[in-house]
Amino acid sequence: MQWLQTQRLARARELLECSDLPVDRVAEVSGLGTGANLRRHFTRAVGVPPIDYRRSFRAARVA
């Protein structure tokens, strides 16, 4: 089960980095279900909420 969760979070990271999909859609596409579920698991695993993670990549692209 942990392996599957890790894969889902990796897909969510990829989508947050490379797409403009809303967080709720990222959750659906990555298999995490809801935006709330994505936010909870992502923040626990990565240390920052998905929206902050995405902002860090947008800032890097602009700079």
Secondary structure, 3 states (H helix, E strand, C coil): CHHHHHHHHHHHHHHHHHCCCCHHHHHHHHCCCCHHHHHHHHHHHHCCCHHHHHHHHHHHHHC
